[in-house]
Amino acid sequence: MHLWIRFSLAAATVLWSAVAASADERPNIVVIMVDDLGFSDLGCFGGEIQTPNIDSLAEGGLRFTSFYNCARCCPTRAALLTGLYPHQVGLIRNGNSLTNNGVTIAEALGSAGYQTAMAGKWHLSRTKAFEDRQKQLDWLNHQSEPDRTFAPLETYPINRGFQRHFGPIWGVVNYFDPFSLVEGETPIEDVPDDFYMTDAITQKSIDYIQEMSQHDAPFFLYVAHTAPHWPLHAKPEDIAKYEKTYREGWHKLRDERYDRQVAMGLIDPKTFPKPELQGHGDDWEALDEATREHMSQLMAVHAGMVDCVDQGVGRIIETLKETGRLDNTLILVLSDNGASPERYLNPGFDRPNETREGKPIQYEGLFTPGSENTWGYIGSYWASAGNTPFRYWKAQSFEGGAHTPMIAHWPAGLKTKPGSKTDQPGHVIDVMPTCLELAGVEYPETYQKHEITPVEGLPLTPILKGETREGHPEMYFEHEGGKAMIADGWKLVQPKQNGEWELYHLAQDRTETKNLADQQPQRVAEMKRQWQAWFNRVKP
């Protein structure tokens, strides 16, 4: 247990009044979560996608180059909001509800006088399904109204500390006509003809900032984008920017991103050797011209989706400036996991087969991607290139799955040189205690009569101050059989398919290219023992 003084949040506002002169001195906090973003997708992390607004936050802030997530949507979001490993709060697997033995950032800060709001994807409520497949599809297609309660209402964001929420409850959406879209507890039945999910999240974030800035109390805003998670849906003007960008294939993309990362000092080729590109199925040279064009267009849509997110970040930054809040606002930008190799080629559960108007949705074939009539994915090769310089991808506990780009920007509070990089390790479980420490709120022992599990995260504030943080002696990972542990510069990892344990010396081999398990059997045995002890402690 970390050495926090623990108490009931009922006393939080009393504590705050004793330690601060006025609420205005506490920073606003904006956490921007992007979904299935490749480690190298952003310009400031080596990408070719146009992300000038996020890049500007990096230029004026701090980039984390050793920041970790939980390799999948639900687990990462649970860990970020509670400061606990996902196993401890009901999210050992996707599709469950966040349990009440964890307190969210919004619950903690809201009880201490913060305004709280969320725009975007929740994905922390148990999703339900009909036994009859056609009934499920009709529901997803907006063609029936059997129930517009998409999950238990008590698990919605509006009932987990967020005073305002707009966004989808489920994790997958048609970007032009999303399923499970709500405002508070109220389902949104119809959307305008020009609706696009990313723009809607941006606009609602702006509305919330403008509204909350009219009051003296600081605010916590969680901007949880669905992009660039599949399906690959983007506006034509955003796709057009990248129409020709990816026609030379994923090997060229990975090589160019790697070279830029080296040139910008983000990685050292001595400790970040370039691994072989990974993928399933035919490689680029084995594809015919028509298939290459289709694959290049899939990646172009992905790029357009990221580009649109960045445009929205620019509008959020401008709104913070206009309201006079930018200077004392900590902005964190990160991803829930690495780029995704997933390709589900059949409708079902959370994948519709028709639009609301009854037009069929195409999953296979050489279609032109981007519209709501198609359901595209970038696939494993583009995901591998997207996660340059790392191996593997979403859902794996290798670096490509569990390593996120992370940016911190805070003009009034960040003490590092603008544009700096830090290699000090961090984890999404550290975001919650960071927010509480900056707000002058201590982690609770109880909340609304529920016993709260002791926090696992550690504040990032020493790093933000330009200091060296003691950090986590070990960090642990597990998702659907993908396992890992990092300690003393070493990483023990087991592939999701429950293969043999592998050992890498991250201090010398950050990209996991040399498996030293056979050479270090005692280290493997000890780290396996430690991992199992951790898992036995945190699992339900």
C-alpha positions in Angstrom: 0.0 0.0 0.0 1.4 3.4 -0.9 1.9 5.8 2.0 -1.2 8.0 1.5 -3.1 9.5 4.5 -6.6 8.1 3.9 -9.9 9.6 4.8 -13.5 9.9 3.7 -14.2 12.2 0.8 -16.9 13.8 2.8 -14.1 15.8 4.4 -12.4 16.7 1.1 -13.7 20.2 0.8 -12.8 21.0 4.4 -9.3 19.7 3.8 -9.0 21.9 0.7 -10.1 25.1 2.4 -7.3 24.5 5.0 -4.5 24.0 2.4 -5.2 26.6 -0.3 -6.0 30.2 -0.4 -8.7 30.0 -3.1 -10.1 27.4 -5.5 -8.8 29.5 -8.4 -5.3 28.4 -7.6 -6.0 24.8 -8.3 -5.4 23.8 -11.9 -8.0 22.8 -14.4 -7.3 19.3 -15.8 -8.1 18.1 -19.3 -7.4 14.5 -20.1 -7.6 13.7 -23.9 -7.7 10.0 -24.6 -7.4 8.8 -28.2 -8.5 5.3 -29.1 -6.2 2.7 -30.8 -3.6 5.4 -31.7 -0.3 4.0 -33.0 2.8 5.0 -31.0 4.2 6.9 -34.0 1.0 8.3 -35.5 1.5 11.8 -34.0 3.9 14.1 -35.7 5.7 14.8 -32.4 6.3 11.0 -32.1 7.6 10.6 -35.7 4.4 10.4 -37.7 3.6 11.9 -41.1 -0.1 12.6 -40.1 -0.8 16.3 -39.8 -1.2 16.9 -36.1 0.1 20.5 -35.6 -2.1 21.2 -32.6 -1.1 18.2 -30.5 2.5 18.8 -31.7 2.2 22.4 -30.3 1.3 20.9 -26.9 4.5 18.8 -27.1 6.6 21.8 -28.2 5.4 23.8 -25.2 5.2 20.9 -22.8 6.7 17.5 -22.0 6.7 14.2 -23.9 6.8 10.9 -22.0 8.7 8.2 -23.9 8.2 5.4 -21.4 4.5 5.7 -20.5 2.4 2.5 -20.3 -1.3 1.5 -20.6 -3.2 -1.7 -20.1 -3.1 -2.7 -23.8 -6.9 -2.6 -24.4 -9.8 0.0 -24.3 -11.8 -1.0 -21.2 -8.9 -1.9 -18.9 -6.9 1.3 -19.7 -9.9 3.5 -19.1 -10.7 1.8 -15.8 -7.1 2.2 -14.6 -6.8 5.8 -15.7 -10.0 6.9 -13.9 -9.4 4.9 -10.6 -5.6 4.6 -10.1 -6.1 0.9 -9.8 -5.2 -2.1 -11.9 -8.3 -2.9 -14.0 -8.5 -6.4 -12.4 -9.3 -4.6 -9.1 -12.3 -2.7 -10.4 -14.1 -5.3 -12.5 -12.3 -4.9 -15.8 -10.2 -8.0 -16.0 -12.0 -8.4 -19.4 -13.7 -6.0 -21.8 -17.5 -5.5 -21.4 -17.9 -5.3 -17.7 -19.0 -2.5 -15.4 -16.6 -0.4 -13.2 -17.1 -1.6 -9.7 -17.7 0.6 -6.6 -14.6 -0.4 -4.7 -12.8 2.2 -6.9 -13.4 5.9 -6.9 -13.2 7.8 -10.2 -11.2 11.0 -10.6 -14.6 12.7 -11.3 -16.1 11.4 -8.0 -13.0 12.5 -6.0 -12.6 15.9 -7.5 -16.3 16.6 -7.7 -16.5 16.0 -3.9 -13.7 18.5 -3.5 -15.4 21.4 -5.4 -14.3 20.7 -8.9 -16.7 20.9 -11.9 -16.6 17.6 -13.8 -17.5 16.8 -17.4 -16.9 14.1 -19.9 -17.3 14.1 -23.7 -16.9 10.8 -25.5 -16.6 7.0 -25.2 -17.3 5.5 -21.8 -17.0 1.7 -22.3 -17.0 0.9 -18.6 -20.5 -0.5 -18.3 -21.6 -4.1 -18.8 -23.0 -4.3 -22.3 -25.9 -6.5 -22.9 -26.9 -8.6 -25.9 -30.1 -10.3 -27.2 -30.0 -14.1 -27.6 -31.7 -13.7 -31.0 -29.0 -12.5 -33.5 -31.4 -10.7 -35.7 -32.9 -8.9 -32.8 -29.4 -7.7 -31.8 -28.7 -6.5 -35.3 -32.0 -4.7 -35.6 -31.1 -2.9 -32.3 -27.6 -2.0 -33.5 -29.1 -0.8 -36.9 -31.5 1.7 -35.2 -34.3 -0.3 -36.8 -36.0 -1.4 -33.6 -36.6 0.2 -30.2 -36.6 -2.8 -27.8 -34.7 -0.9 -25.2 -32.7 2.3 -25.2 -31.0 1.5 -21.9 -27.7 0.3 -23.2 -26.3 -0.8 -19.8 -27.2 -0.5 -16.1 -27.9 3.2 -15.6 -26.1 3.3 -12.3 -22.9 2.6 -14.2 -23.2 5.5 -16.7 -20.6 8.3 -16.4 -23.3 10.7 -15.1 -23.6 8.4 -12.1 -19.9 7.9 -11.5 -19.0 11.5 -10.7 -19.4 13.3 -14.0 -21.8 16.2 -13.6 -22.1 16.3 -17.4 -21.6 13.6 -20.0 -22.2 13.3 -23.8 -21.1 10.3 -25.7 -21.5 6.6 -26.4 -21.8 4.1 -23.6 -20.6 1.2 -25.7 -17.1 0.9 -27.2 -17.8 0.7 -31.0 -19.7 3.3 -33.0 -20.8 4.1 -36.5 -19.2 7.6 -36.6 -22.0 9.1 -38.6 -24.9 7.5 -36.7 -23.6 6.1 -33.4 -25.3 3.4 -31.3 -25.6 3.9 -27.5 -25.2 7.7 -27.7 -26.5 9.5 -24.6 -26.6 12.8 -22.9 -26.6 12.1 -19.2 -29.0 9.2 -18.9 -31.1 10.2 -21.9 -30.6 8.3 -25.2 -30.1 10.5 -28.3 -32.4 8.9 -30.8 -31.5 10.9 -33.9 -28.5 12.9 -35.0 -28.2 15.6 -37.7 -27.3 14.7 -41.3 -23.8 16.2 -40.9 -23.1 14.4 -37.6 -19.6 13.0 -37.2 -18.6 11.5 -33.8 -15.2 13.2 -33.4 -16.5 16.6 -34.2 -19.4 16.1 -31.8 -17.0 15.2 -29.0 -15.0 18.2 -29.8 -18.0 20.6 -29.8 -19.4 19.2 -26.6 -15.9 19.6 -24.9 -15.9 23.2 -26.1 -19.4 23.8 -24.8 -18.4 22.3 -21.4 -15.3 24.5 -21.1 -17.3 27.6 -22.0 -20.0 26.7 -19.5 -17.6 25.7 -16.6 -15.3 28.8 -17.2 -18.2 31.0 -16.1 -17.6 29.8 -12.6 -14.7 30.3 -10.3 -14.3 26.6 -9.4 -11.7 24.7 -11.4 -12.8 21.8 -13.7 -11.9 18.3 -14.7 -12.7 17.5 -18.3 -12.3 14.0 -19.8 -12.3 14.0 -23.6 -12.5 10.4 -24.6 -12.3 10.1 -28.4 -13.5 7.0 -30.3 -11.1 7.7 -33.1 -9.2 6.2 -34.7 -10.7 2.9 -33.5 -12.4 0.9 -36.2 -14.6 1.1 -38.2 -12.6 3.4 -40.5 -15.0 6.2 -40.9 -13.8 9.7 -41.8 -15.0 12.8 -43.6 -14.0 13.0 -47.3 -12.0 16.2 -46.9 -9.9 14.6 -44.2 -9.3 11.4 -46.2 -8.3 13.4 -49.3 -5.2 14.8 -47.6 -3.7 11.3 -47.4 -5.0 9.8 -50.7 -1.5 9.2 -52.0 0.5 9.0 -48.8 0.5 5.3 -48.2 0.7 3.9 -51.8 4.3 2.6 -51.2 3.3 0.3 -48.4 3.8 -0.4 -44.7 7.5 -1.2 -44.9 8.3 2.3 -46.3 6.0 3.9 -43.7 7.7 2.1 -40.8 11.2 2.9 -42.2 10.4 6.6 -42.6 8.8 6.9 -39.1 11.8 5.1 -37.5 14.3 7.4 -39.3 12.3 10.5 -38.1 12.2 9.2 -34.5 16.0 8.8 -34.6 16.5 12.3 -36.2 14.3 14.0 -33.6 16.2 12.3 -30.7 13.1 10.4 -29.7 15.0 7.0 -29.9 18.6 5.8 -30.0 19.1 3.1 -32.6 21.6 1.4 -30.3 18.9 0.7 -27.6 16.0 0.8 -30.0 17.0 -1.6 -32.8 14.5 -1.7 -35.6 12.5 -5.0 -35.5 11.1 -6.9 -38.4 7.6 -5.7 -39.4 4.9 -8.1 -38.3 1.6 -9.0 -39.8 -0.8 -11.7 -40.8 -1.5 -12.8 -44.3 0.2 -11.6 -47.5 2.9 -8.9 -47.3 2.9 -5.8 -49.5 4.9 -7.3 -52.3 2.6 -10.3 -52.6 -0.5 -8.1 -53.1 -1.9 -7.2 -56.5 -2.3 -3.5 -57.5 -6.0 -3.3 -56.7 -5.4 -4.8 -53.2 -2.5 -2.4 -52.6 -4.7 0.5 -53.5 -7.4 -0.7 -51.2 -5.0 -1.2 -48.3 -3.4 2.2 -48.9 -6.9 3.8 -48.7 -7.6 2.1 -45.4 -4.6 3.7 -43.9 -5.6 7.0 -45.5 -8.9 6.9 -43.6 -7.1 6.1 -40.4 -4.8 9.1 -40.9 -7.9 11.3 -41.7 -9.5 10.2 -38.4 -6.3 11.2 -36.4 -6.1 14.5 -38.3 -9.7 15.3 -37.3 -8.9 14.6 -33.7 -6.0 17.0 -33.9 -8.3 19.7 -35.5 -10.5 19.3 -32.5 -7.6 19.6 -30.1 -6.8 22.9 -31.7 -10.3 24.1 -31.1 -10.1 23.0 -27.5 -6.8 24.9 -27.0 -8.3 28.0 -28.6 -11.4 27.8 -26.3 -9.1 27.5 -23.3 -7.3 30.6 -24.5 -10.5 32.6 -25.1 -11.8 31.7 -21.6 -8.5 32.6 -19.9 -8.0 29.1 -18.7 -5.1 27.7 -20.8 -2.3 29.0 -18.6 -3.5 27.1 -15.5 -4.8 24.0 -17.2 -2.9 20.7 -17.2 -3.6 18.9 -20.5 -2.7 15.3 -20.9 -2.9 13.6 -24.3 -2.5 9.8 -24.5 -3.8 6.7 -26.1 -5.6 3.7 -24.5 -3.4 1.2 -26.3 -1.3 0.7 -29.5 -2.7 0.5 -33.0 -5.1 -2.3 -33.6 -4.6 -5.4 -35.9 -8.2 -6.4 -35.4 -10.3 -7.4 -38.4 -13.8 -8.7 -37.6 -15.3 -9.5 -41.0 -18.8 -10.4 -39.9 -21.5 -8.3 -38.2 -22.7 -9.2 -34.7 -22.8 -8.0 -31.1 -21.5 -4.4 -31.6 -21.1 -4.5 -35.4 -24.3 -3.6 -37.4 -25.1 -5.1 -40.8 -27.2 -2.2 -42.1 -27.5 1.5 -41.8 -30.5 3.0 -40.2 -32.0 3.4 -43.7 -31.5 -0.3 -44.4 -28.4 0.0 -46.7 -26.1 -3.0 -46.3 -22.7 -2.4 -44.7 -19.8 -4.0 -46.5 -17.1 -5.8 -44.5 -15.1 -7.6 -47.2 -13.9 -6.9 -50.7 -12.0 -4.0 -52.4 -14.5 -1.3 -51.3 -13.7 2.4 -51.0 -13.5 2.9 -47.2 -14.6 5.9 -45.2 -18.4 6.0 -45.4 -20.9 4.5 -43.0 -21.7 1.9 -45.7 -18.3 0.2 -45.1 -16.7 -1.3 -42.0 -12.9 -1.2 -42.5 -9.8 -1.9 -40.5 -6.1 -1.1 -40.9 -5.1 -4.7 -40.1 -1.9 -6.1 -38.7 0.8 -4.8 -41.0 -0.4 -1.1 -40.8 -0.8 -1.6 -37.1 2.8 -2.8 -36.8 4.1 0.2 -38.8 1.8 2.5 -36.7 3.5 1.3 -33.5 7.1 2.0 -34.8 9.6 1.3 -33.3 7.9 -1.4 -31.2 6.7 -4.9 -31.9 3.1 -6.2 -31.7 -0.1 -4.2 -31.2 -3.3 -3.7 -29.2 -4.2 -6.5 -26.7 -0.7 -7.8 -26.4 1.5 -6.9 -23.4 4.6 -6.3 -25.7 5.7 -2.7 -26.0 3.6 -2.2 -29.2 0.4 -2.9 -27.3 1.1 -1.4 -23.8 3.2 1.6 -24.7 1.4 5.0 -25.3 2.6 8.3 -26.5 1.9 10.8 -23.7 2.1 14.6 -23.6 1.8 16.9 -20.7 1.2 20.7 -21.2 0.7 23.2 -18.4 2.2 26.7 -18.8 1.7 27.7 -15.2 2.8 24.5 -13.5 5.2 22.5 -15.7 8.8 23.1 -14.7 10.5 21.3 -17.5 12.0 23.1 -20.5 9.4 23.4 -23.2 9.7 20.6 -25.7 11.5 18.3 -23.3 11.3 14.5 -23.3 11.4 12.3 -20.3 12.2 8.6 -20.2 11.0 8.2 -16.6 8.5 5.4 -16.7 4.9 6.1 -15.9 1.6 4.2 -16.1 -2.1 5.2 -16.6 -2.7 4.2 -12.9 -0.6 7.3 -12.1 -3.1 9.8 -13.6 -5.6 9.5 -10.8 -3.2 10.2 -7.9 -1.6 13.0 -10.0 -5.0 14.8 -10.3 -5.7 14.4 -6.6 -2.4 15.7 -5.5 -2.7 18.8 -7.8 -6.2 19.4 -6.4 -5.1 19.0 -2.8 -7.3 16.0 -2.3 -6.2 12.8 -0.6 -7.2 9.4 -1.7 -10.3 8.2 0.1 -10.9 5.2 2.4 -14.6 5.1 1.6 -16.9 6.7 -0.9 -20.7 6.6 -0.7 -20.5 3.9 2.0 -18.3 1.7 -0.3 -14.9 0.6 1.0 -12.3 1.8 -1.5 -9.3 -0.3 -2.6 -5.9 1.3 -1.8 -4.5 3.2 -4.7 -1.8 1.5 -6.9 -0.7 4.6 -8.9 1.9 7.2 -7.9 1.7 10.9 -8.7 3.6 12.1 -11.7 4.0 15.5 -10.1 7.8 15.2 -9.5 8.3 14.6 -13.2 6.2 17.6 -14.0 8.4 19.6 -11.7 11.5 18.5 -13.5 12.6 16.2 -10.7 13.5 12.5 -10.6 10.6 10.4 -9.4 11.2 7.2 -7.4 8.5 5.6 -9.4 7.2 2.0 -9.4 9.7 -0.7 -8.4 7.7 -3.0 -10.8 4.9 -2.6 -13.3 2.6 -5.5 -14.2 0.4 -6.3 -17.1 -2.3 -8.9 -18.0 -5.0 -9.0 -20.6 -6.7 -12.1 -22.0 -3.5 -14.2 -21.3 -1.0 -11.5 -22.5 1.2 -11.1 -19.5 4.2 -9.0 -18.6 6.3 -7.5 -15.8 8.9 -4.7 -15.9 11.5 -4.4 -13.1 15.1 -3.2 -13.0 15.4 -2.6 -16.7 14.1 -6.1 -17.5 10.8 -7.2 -19.0 9.3 -10.6 -18.8 6.4 -11.1 -21.3 4.2 -13.9 -22.5 2.3 -13.6 -25.7 -1.5 -13.4 -25.6 -1.7 -16.9 -27.1 -0.1 -18.3 -23.9 3.2 -19.1 -25.5 6.5 -19.4 -23.8 7.7 -16.6 -21.5 10.2 -14.3 -23.1 12.8 -12.1 -21.4 14.1 -8.8 -22.7 16.7 -6.4 -21.2 14.8 -3.1 -21.9 17.7 -1.0 -20.7 19.6 -2.3 -23.8 16.8 -3.5 -26.1 13.7 -1.4 -25.8 12.1 -2.9 -28.9 12.2 -6.5 -27.6 14.3 -8.0 -30.3 16.6 -10.4 -28.3 14.8 -13.0 -26.2 17.2 -13.8 -23.3 15.0 -16.2 -21.5 17.2 -19.3 -22.2 20.3 -17.4 -20.9 18.6 -16.1 -17.7 16.5 -19.0 -16.3 16.8 -17.8 -12.7 15.7 -14.3 -13.5 12.8 -15.7 -15.5 11.7 -18.0 -12.6 11.9 -15.1 -10.1 10.0 -12.7 -12.2 7.3 -15.3 -13.0 6.9 -15.8 -9.2 6.6 -12.1 -8.7 4.1 -11.7 -11.6 2.0 -14.6 -10.2 2.0 -13.1 -6.7 0.8 -9.8 -8.2 -1.9 -11.4 -10.2 -3.2 -13.4 -7.2 -3.4 -10.2 -5.3 -5.3 -8.1 -7.9 -7.6 -10.7 -9.6 -11.2 -10.8 -8.5 
